[in-house]
Amino acid sequence: MTILLTVLGIVLFAVGLLISIAWHELGHLSTAKLFGIRVPQYMVGFGPTIWSRKKGDTEYGIKAVPAGGYIRMIGMFPPGADGRIEARSTSPFRGMIEDARAAAFEELQPGDEDRLFYTRKPWKRVIVMFAGPFMNLILAVAIFLSVLMGFGMATQTTQVAGVQKCVIAQSEKRQTCEAGDAVSPAEAAGLKNGDNIVAFNGRPVKDWADLSDRIRETIGPATITVERAGQQVTLHPTLAKNMVAKKDGNGDVVPDQYVPAGYLGFAPKSEIKPLTFGQSVDRMGEMVENGVHSIVALPGKIPDLWNAAFDGGERKADSPVGVVGAARLSGEVLNLDAPTPNIIATFLFLLAGFNLSLFLFNMLPLLPLDGGHIAGALWESLRRNVARVLKRADPGPFDVAKLMPVAYVVAGIFICFTLLVLVADVVNPVKMT
């Protein structure tokens, strides 16, 4: 059954991946056709074509390798200054530029002169290139809202789920007490499983975040009021100073970082609670912020990835994960010892996170990503508007093809990074916890 569920999870993720890619390319396709740009191909996947059908002037198809997709638009780059599109130099960099330019015109047909991508106004080109990532963002938001509001999230409460017997620094990452460990303040004060903490130092407790912050701020004598068997009981612990997990500005735990703070010594009970629309929007905002930080931090994670892939180093929980790693996680999700709704919600969260990553990654202002073409169109608009204000001659379309040597370097870096993540996902994968 474990193998069957693992395979099923991988297959479901592959299907979700194909849908996400097709949805992304549909954004490009629909807006390109809206603005009269000819699109000869709409393909999901790479490699050999396994199915295709032509409708109108566009061939729709599926390719063998479900690792991406594309649409082909006529005239992605403007012709050269002399009006020609063939290579005019033996320079390798010039060759890259003209190869890209020629590919943009290789399916040019009579009547296509008014259906070229580069001839559209910059704002229309921005819309066409932004529409793809935006479709992934729409899908991510729809899934997140459905899960957060319909199912909910694990929320820590002020009810006690377990009492720590002794004081152990969280940085030590051990669970058992050893000789010499001090008795935890919660144990010494008589805190019990099932107690619901309603007040701290005489002030009512709003939620777990409020209680946690107030415990961290307190070292020494304190009073805790708990509800126990229908009665309110007041306890008098003396909070210890301990190394506890660091929290960020959103109240989330920062992995592998610890700070000295007040310590009581109990585990809060978690419950699945649906969020309101406002809470869901706030939560998604945090996810976007964390996603941006993760992308910015990618270069700094390369050494750890290399160690995990080739030197047997630890694969950290926040390590970058590729398509293979995400598929493996999907297989593990279906094997979780949890209620079916929890498993479905976790799988959907994984798929939504993947779509959010596609949006953020594609918005990087680098060719060959969508964000690179958006940046080129915005730069062209700026040049033309400045020329208009200064009453200078129109500088014409910005020749994005001239950036192709840079695009090849960027693509090479992305490919190397993808291969490194792939090796790490195979030999030392991130595990579902």
C-alpha positions in Angstrom: 0.0 0.0 0.0 2.9 2.4 0.8 4.4 2.0 -2.7 1.0 2.4 -4.3 0.2 5.6 -2.4 3.7 6.9 -3.2 3.2 6.3 -6.9 -0.2 7.8 -6.7 1.1 10.9 -5.0 3.8 11.3 -7.7 1.3 10.9 -10.5 -1.1 13.4 -9.0 1.7 15.9 -8.6 2.7 15.3 -12.3 -0.9 16.0 -13.3 -1.0 19.1 -11.2 2.3 20.2 -12.7 1.0 19.8 -16.2 -2.2 21.7 -15.4 -0.1 24.5 -13.8 2.1 24.7 -16.9 -0.8 24.6 -19.3 -2.6 27.3 -17.3 0.6 29.5 -17.4 0.9 29.2 -21.1 -2.8 29.8 -21.6 -2.3 33.3 -20.1 0.4 34.1 -22.7 -1.7 32.5 -25.5 -5.0 34.3 -24.7 -3.5 37.7 -24.4 -1.3 37.3 -27.5 -4.3 36.4 -29.6 -6.3 39.2 -28.0 -3.7 41.7 -29.3 -3.5 40.1 -32.7 -0.1 38.4 -32.4 0.2 35.1 -34.4 1.0 32.1 -32.2 2.1 29.1 -34.3 2.5 26.7 -31.3 1.1 26.1 -27.8 3.0 23.2 -26.2 3.0 21.7 -22.7 6.3 19.9 -22.0 9.6 19.6 -23.9 11.1 17.0 -26.2 9.3 14.8 -28.7 5.7 15.6 -29.4 3.4 12.8 -28.3 0.1 14.5 -29.3 -0.9 17.6 -31.2 -3.8 19.1 -33.1 -3.9 22.3 -35.2 -6.8 24.7 -34.7 -6.8 27.9 -36.7 -3.2 29.0 -37.1 -2.0 27.5 -33.8 -0.8 23.9 -33.1 -1.8 22.7 -29.7 0.2 19.8 -28.2 1.8 17.8 -25.4 5.4 16.8 -25.4 7.1 13.9 -23.6 9.0 15.7 -20.8 6.6 17.4 -18.4 9.1 19.9 -17.1 7.8 23.1 -18.6 6.0 24.5 -21.6 6.0 27.3 -24.2 4.2 29.2 -26.8 5.8 30.4 -30.0 5.0 34.0 -31.0 6.1 35.5 -34.3 8.5 38.4 -34.1 9.6 38.2 -30.5 12.6 40.4 -31.5 12.8 43.3 -34.0 14.9 42.9 -37.1 18.4 44.4 -37.2 19.2 48.0 -38.0 19.6 47.1 -41.7 16.2 45.4 -41.7 17.7 42.0 -42.1 17.4 39.1 -39.7 20.2 36.7 -40.8 23.6 36.6 -39.2 26.0 39.2 -40.4 29.1 38.4 -38.4 31.3 35.5 -37.4 31.4 36.8 -33.8 29.9 34.2 -31.4 28.0 36.8 -29.5 26.6 38.3 -32.7 25.8 34.8 -33.8 23.7 34.3 -30.6 21.8 37.5 -31.2 21.1 36.7 -34.9 20.2 33.1 -34.2 17.6 34.3 -31.7 16.4 36.9 -34.2 16.1 34.4 -37.0 14.2 32.0 -34.8 11.6 34.7 -34.1 11.0 35.1 -37.8 11.4 31.5 -39.1 7.7 30.9 -39.5 6.9 34.3 -40.9 4.2 34.1 -43.5 2.7 36.7 -45.9 0.3 38.9 -43.9 2.2 38.5 -40.7 3.8 41.9 -40.9 1.0 43.3 -38.7 1.0 40.3 -36.3 4.5 40.5 -34.9 5.1 40.6 -31.1 7.7 43.5 -31.2 5.3 45.8 -33.2 2.8 45.9 -30.3 2.9 48.8 -27.9 5.1 48.2 -24.8 2.0 48.0 -22.4 0.5 45.2 -24.6 3.8 43.3 -24.5 3.9 43.7 -20.7 0.4 42.2 -20.4 1.3 39.3 -22.7 4.4 38.4 -20.8 2.9 39.0 -17.3 -0.2 37.0 -18.1 1.6 33.7 -17.8 3.0 34.1 -14.3 -0.2 35.9 -13.3 -2.2 32.8 -14.1 0.0 30.8 -11.7 -0.6 33.5 -9.0 -4.4 33.2 -9.6 -4.2 29.4 -9.3 -2.1 29.7 -6.1 -4.4 32.2 -4.5 -7.5 30.1 -5.4 -6.0 27.0 -3.8 -4.7 28.8 -0.8 -8.1 30.5 -0.1 -10.0 27.2 -0.6 -7.7 25.4 1.9 -7.3 28.1 4.4 -11.0 29.1 4.6 -12.6 25.7 3.8 -10.3 23.4 5.8 -8.1 25.6 8.0 -4.6 25.5 9.4 -3.0 23.9 12.4 -3.3 26.6 15.0 -1.5 26.4 18.4 -3.9 27.0 21.4 -3.4 27.9 25.0 -4.3 24.4 26.1 -1.5 22.2 27.4 -0.7 19.1 25.3 2.3 18.0 27.3 4.6 19.1 30.1 8.4 19.1 29.8 10.0 17.4 32.8 13.2 19.3 32.8 14.9 22.4 31.3 16.6 21.5 28.0 18.0 24.1 25.6 16.1 23.8 22.4 19.4 24.3 20.5 20.5 20.9 21.9 17.7 19.1 19.9 17.2 16.4 22.5 14.0 15.2 24.1 15.1 13.1 27.1 16.3 14.6 30.4 19.8 13.9 31.7 21.4 14.0 35.1 21.9 17.6 36.2 19.0 19.0 34.2 16.9 21.4 36.3 13.2 20.6 36.8 11.1 22.6 34.3 9.1 25.5 35.8 5.8 24.0 34.5 6.5 20.6 36.1 7.5 22.2 39.4 4.4 24.4 39.5 2.1 21.5 38.8 0.9 22.3 35.3 -1.0 19.3 33.8 -2.0 18.0 30.4 -5.4 19.4 29.5 -5.0 22.6 31.5 -6.2 25.7 29.5 -4.2 28.8 30.4 -6.5 31.8 30.6 -4.4 34.4 32.3 -0.7 35.2 32.8 0.5 37.5 35.6 -3.2 38.5 36.2 -3.9 39.5 32.6 -6.2 37.5 30.3 -4.5 35.6 27.5 -5.8 36.3 24.0 -4.2 33.4 22.1 -1.0 31.3 21.9 1.0 34.0 20.2 0.2 36.4 23.1 1.0 33.8 25.7 4.2 32.7 24.1 5.5 36.3 23.8 4.7 37.1 27.5 6.4 33.9 28.6 9.5 34.8 26.6 9.6 38.2 28.2 9.4 36.9 31.8 12.3 35.4 33.8 11.6 34.7 37.4 8.4 34.4 39.5 5.0 34.6 37.7 1.4 33.6 38.1 -0.6 31.5 35.7 -4.4 30.9 35.9 -5.6 27.7 34.2 -9.0 26.1 33.7 -9.0 22.6 35.1 -12.0 20.3 35.4 -14.3 23.3 35.3 -12.4 25.2 38.0 -9.9 28.0 37.8 -6.6 27.2 39.4 -3.7 29.7 40.0 -0.1 28.3 39.7 3.1 30.1 40.7 6.0 29.0 38.5 9.4 30.6 38.5 10.3 30.9 34.8 13.8 29.9 33.8 16.2 31.5 31.3 16.7 29.1 28.4 17.8 29.1 24.8 14.6 28.9 22.7 13.8 29.1 19.0 14.0 32.6 17.5 10.9 34.2 16.0 10.7 36.5 13.0 8.5 39.6 12.8 5.5 37.5 11.8 5.9 35.3 14.9 7.1 32.3 12.9 10.0 30.2 14.2 13.3 30.8 12.4 15.0 27.5 11.6 18.2 26.7 13.5 18.4 30.1 15.3 18.0 30.4 19.1 17.9 33.3 21.6 17.9 33.5 25.4 14.4 34.0 26.8 11.9 33.1 29.5 11.0 29.4 29.6 8.0 27.6 31.2 8.3 24.1 29.7 5.1 22.8 28.0 3.8 22.0 24.6 0.6 23.7 23.3 -2.2 21.7 21.8 -2.8 22.3 18.1 -6.2 22.4 16.4 -7.3 22.7 12.8 -9.2 26.0 12.5 -10.6 27.6 9.3 -9.4 31.1 8.8 -11.4 34.2 7.9 -10.9 35.9 4.5 -8.8 38.6 6.1 -6.7 36.1 8.0 -6.2 34.1 4.8 -5.1 37.2 2.9 -2.6 38.0 5.7 -1.3 34.4 5.7 -0.9 34.5 1.9 1.0 37.8 2.2 3.4 36.2 4.6 3.8 33.3 2.1 4.7 35.8 -0.7 7.1 37.6 1.5 8.8 34.3 2.5 8.9 33.3 -1.1 10.7 36.5 -2.1 13.2 36.0 0.7 13.8 32.4 -0.4 14.5 33.4 -4.0 16.9 36.2 -2.8 18.6 33.6 -0.5 19.0 31.0 -3.3 22.7 31.8 -4.1 23.6 31.4 -0.4 22.1 27.9 -0.3 24.3 26.5 -3.0 27.1 25.3 -0.6 24.7 23.4 1.6 23.1 21.9 -1.5 26.5 20.8 -2.8 27.4 19.2 0.6 24.0 17.5 0.7 24.3 16.2 -2.9 28.0 15.1 -2.9 29.4 15.1 0.6 26.6 13.5 2.6 25.8 16.7 4.4 22.5 17.5 6.2 19.7 18.5 3.8 18.0 21.3 5.6 14.2 21.6 5.9 14.3 25.0 4.0 16.5 23.7 1.2 15.4 24.4 -2.4 13.4 21.6 -3.9 12.9 20.9 -7.6 10.2 19.0 -9.5 11.6 15.6 -8.5 11.8 16.6 -4.9 8.3 18.0 -4.9 7.0 14.8 -6.5 8.7 12.7 -3.8 7.1 14.9 -1.1 3.7 14.4 -2.8 4.3 10.7 -2.5 5.1 11.1 1.2 2.1 13.3 1.8 -0.3 10.4 0.7 1.5 8.1 3.2 1.0 10.4 6.2 -0.7 8.9 9.2 -3.4 11.6 9.2 -7.1 12.0 8.4 -7.9 12.1 4.7 -8.9 15.8 4.7 -5.5 16.7 6.3 -3.7 14.8 3.5 -5.7 16.5 0.8 -5.1 19.9 2.3 -1.4 19.3 2.6 -1.1 18.1 -1.1 -3.1 21.2 -2.3 -0.8 23.4 -0.2 2.2 21.8 -1.9 0.7 22.4 -5.4 -0.3 26.0 -4.5 3.2 26.7 -3.2 4.7 25.4 -6.5 2.5 27.8 -8.4 3.5 30.7 -6.2 7.1 29.8 -6.8 6.5 29.8 -10.6 5.0 33.3 -10.4 7.9 34.7 -8.3 10.6 33.0 -10.2 9.3 34.1 -13.6 9.0 37.7 -12.5 12.8 38.0 -12.1 13.9 40.7 -14.6 16.2 38.4 -16.4 16.1 36.9 -19.8 15.0 34.3 -20.9 12.3 34.6 -18.1 9.1 36.4 -18.6 10.3 39.2 -16.3 13.2 39.8 -18.6 10.9 40.6 -21.5 8.7 42.7 -19.2 11.8 44.7 -18.2 12.7 45.2 -21.9 9.2 46.5 -22.8 9.3 48.9 -19.8 12.7 50.2 -20.8 11.5 50.8 -24.3 8.5 52.7 -23.0 10.7 54.8 -20.8 13.1 55.6 -23.7 10.3 56.6 -26.0 8.5 58.8 -23.4 11.8 60.6 -22.5 12.5 61.2 -26.2 8.9 62.5 -26.7 9.3 64.9 -23.7 12.7 66.1 -25.0 11.3 66.4 -28.5 13.9 63.9 -29.9 13.5 61.3 -32.6 11.7 58.1 -31.6 14.5 55.6 -30.7 12.3 52.8 -31.9 11.8 49.3 -30.4 14.3 48.2 -27.8 16.3 45.3 -29.3 16.0 42.6 -26.6 17.9 40.3 -28.9 21.1 42.1 -28.0 20.7 40.7 -24.5 20.7 37.1 -25.7 24.4 36.5 -24.7 23.4 37.4 -21.1 20.3 35.3 -21.5 22.5 32.3 -22.4 24.6 32.9 -19.3 21.6 33.2 -17.1 20.1 30.0 -18.6 23.3 28.2 -18.1 23.4 29.1 -14.4 19.7 28.1 -14.0 20.4 24.7 -15.7 23.4 24.1 -13.4 21.4 25.0 -10.4 18.5 22.8 -11.5 20.9 19.8 -12.0 22.4 20.4 -8.5 18.9 20.4 -6.9 18.0 17.3 -9.0 21.0 15.4 -7.6 20.3 16.5 -4.1 16.6 15.5 -4.5 17.6 12.0 -5.6 20.4 11.2 -3.2 19.5 13.3 -0.2 15.9 14.4 -0.5 14.0 16.7 1.8 11.7 14.6 4.1 8.1 15.3 5.0 8.0 15.9 8.8 
